[in-house]
Amino acid sequence: MTSKTETTTDNDGLAVISTVAHLLDRAADCCLSLLGADPPPKLEESFAFSDLGLGAAIAAIQARGLLPADFEHADAALDGSRTGLGDPLELVRAADALARTVPIEALLADGSRLTVALGDLLREHG
């Protein structure tokens, strides 16, 4: 059974992609925080956090690449108290869900790269 995803207008699409970039930046930062925790994570977890953090950072760069150079968007008002927003994988899931609200046609060819990058991260880590 598929669920219907609400889509945004073209004008809202840029703000959504900016918010996606913020979520991905937070995921990457969260991975760095987890890697620097005391006690540090086990070796296998360290590799997973490093990989997820790097992937999130690259996807954030791809998201920003979809925005016009003169685009200014105030920091997204992301409520850090919401469930899962301290978990880097949940942040990537939230970014993926949000990115899917923008019609791919509105993002041109580079939009598909972001969609693929988010899908790859979730497939590898989710």
N, C-alpha and C positions, 0 to 999 in steps of 0.2 A: 504494500500500500504506500503510495507516495503522498507526501504532504505538499500543499500548495504554499509556495514562498511568496510573500508580499514583495513587490519590487518598488524601487524608488524612481523618482523622476530624474531626468538628466541633471538638473540643477542640484539636486540632493546627492547625486552620485559622487561628486568631488568631495563633499564633506564626509560621505561614507568611507571613501577610499582613504582619506586623511585619518579617520578614526581607526580604520584597519591598520594603517601604518603605526599609529600610537599603540594599539593592542599588541602588535608584533614586537615593537620596541620594548614594551613591558615584559613580554615573554622572554626576550633575550636577556634583559636585565635580571629577571627572576632566576634564570638559569645561572647567571654569573653569581648571584647571591647564594644560591644553593651550592655552587662549587666552592665558594669561600666560607661555607659554614664551618662551625667548630662543634663537633667533630666533622671532618670532611666526609663526603659520601664515599662509598666503596668504589673501587676501580670501575666496575661495569656501569654503575650509576653515573660516575663522572663522565664516561664516554657518552652516555645517553644525553646527559645535560649539555655537554659541549656540542654535540651534534644538533640537538634541538635548538639551542641558543644561536648557533651559527646559521642554521636554516631560517630561523625566525628573523634574524638580522638581515639576511639576504632578501627575504620576502618583503620586509619593511622597505628596503631600498627599492625593490621592484614596484611596490605600491606608490611610493613617492615619485617614481619615474612616470607614473600615469597622470600626475598632477601638473597643471601648467606652472611654469617657472614663477609667475607672479601670484600664484594662489596662496592666500593667507587664511589659515583656519585656526581659530583659537584652540588651545589644548582641549582635547575631548574631555568632557565631564564624565569620567569613568569612576564609578563608585567602587572603591577598593574593598568595601565591606561586603559586596555581593559574593555569593558563594562561587568559589573556583577562580576568582580573579587574582589569587596569589599563587596559583598553580600554572606553570608555563604551558602545559599541554591544554588546559582549559582556556587559556588566553588565545592560543592558536585556534582552538575550536570556535571560540567566539568571533575571532577575526574571519575565519572561513565562512561562518554562518552570515556574518554581516556583509562580506564581499559578495555573497550569492544573492543579495537583495538588489544589486546593481546589474541591469541587463548587460550581457557580455558585448552586445553591439555598441553600447555606449562607451566602452573602454577601448575599442579598436583592437588591433592585433596583439598589442602588448598585454592587454587584460587577460588573455588566455594564459600567458606565462605565469601571472600571479595566481590564477586559479589552479594551474598545474602544480606550482610550488607549494601552495597550501595543501592540496590533495596529497602530494608526496610526503610532506611532513606528517600529516595525520595517518597516512598508511604506514609509515615507518615507525611512528611512535605511539599511535593510538591503538 
